[in-house]
Amino acid sequence: MDSKTKSLLQNTAIEMFKQYGYDNVSVNQLCKACSVSKTTFYFHFQSKRDIIINFYYKAHKDAEEYLLGILEGETTVEQLWNLVSPYVKLSFDAGVSVTREVLKEFLFDKKAAILPDNVYLKKAMIQLLERAQKTGEIQNMSEINTLSDVMIHTFNGVTFSWVMSDGAFDLLDKAERAFSCLLMPKHKIT
């Protein structure tokens, strides 16, 4: 079975979850929308839950693709924003329903990638924070590991609040405001 079919199932499922809600989409409906059999679905995924988890981890696997985008920032603070903002954008693009399911799944996963000790590219985040402190680009001089953990918790909290409010506010704007408030950069990031 080819990866095109798996991508079709993944992308169609995410769109259907966004449009109808995760709980309102069955495997049968998804298979019908993709014109595939349930056997084909189960060849690629164990369940709808598997699609949700795969969706989230795909962003991490694709992290190298946006690494160049990170380096495009002229300042260290811009590079740091370019590092963390794609994760917020992923939730925004996925929509409230999909993000809610991801968060529900991660409630039972002690190795979830949203926990500070498990965040991908955390070492890069720490290096950028250290550089921003040394160059005076940020005013928050807290201990680096604490600062990075608080930043992760802050983004998780903003995303959680967005999900709980059914998307009642602009997630990207609120995340950028939280980022600026936390780091107190000397210059606006965008």
C-alpha positions, 0 to 999 in steps of 0.5 A: 500500500502506498504512502499516497493512500495514507496521506489521503486518509490522514488529510481527509480525516483531519478535514472531516474532524475539523468540519464535523467534529472528531466524535461525529466522524466514523471510520466508515464515513472516512473510508467512503470519503476516500473511496477505500475499504476498511481493510485499507484503512486498517492497513495504515492506521489502527484507529481514528486515535492513531490518525490524531497521534500521527498528525501531531507527530508528523509535525515533529518529523517535519521539523527539519523542513522549517529549520531554515525558516527559524534561521531566517529571523534577523534577531535571536528573538525572531529565531526563537519565535520562528522555532516555537510558532509553527507548533501553535500554527499547527493547532490553529490549522488543525482546528479546535476539534482535532487539537482537543483530541490531541490534548485528550490523548496526551493526558494519558501519555507521560512521554507526550511531546508537549511536556517540557522534558519531551519537547522536540528541539528543546536544546535549540530553544535553550541555546536561543534563550541563552544567546538572547539573554547574553546579547540583551535581546530579552529582559527576562533573566530567569534561569534558562531551564526554568524559562524554557519550561515556563515558555512551553507551559505558557504555549500549552496553556494558551492552546488549552484555553483556545480549545476550551473556549471553542476557538473564541480568540485568535490563537496565533495572536494570543500566543505571540502576546504571551511570548512577548510578555514572557520574554520582554524582548527589546524589539517587537518580533514581527 
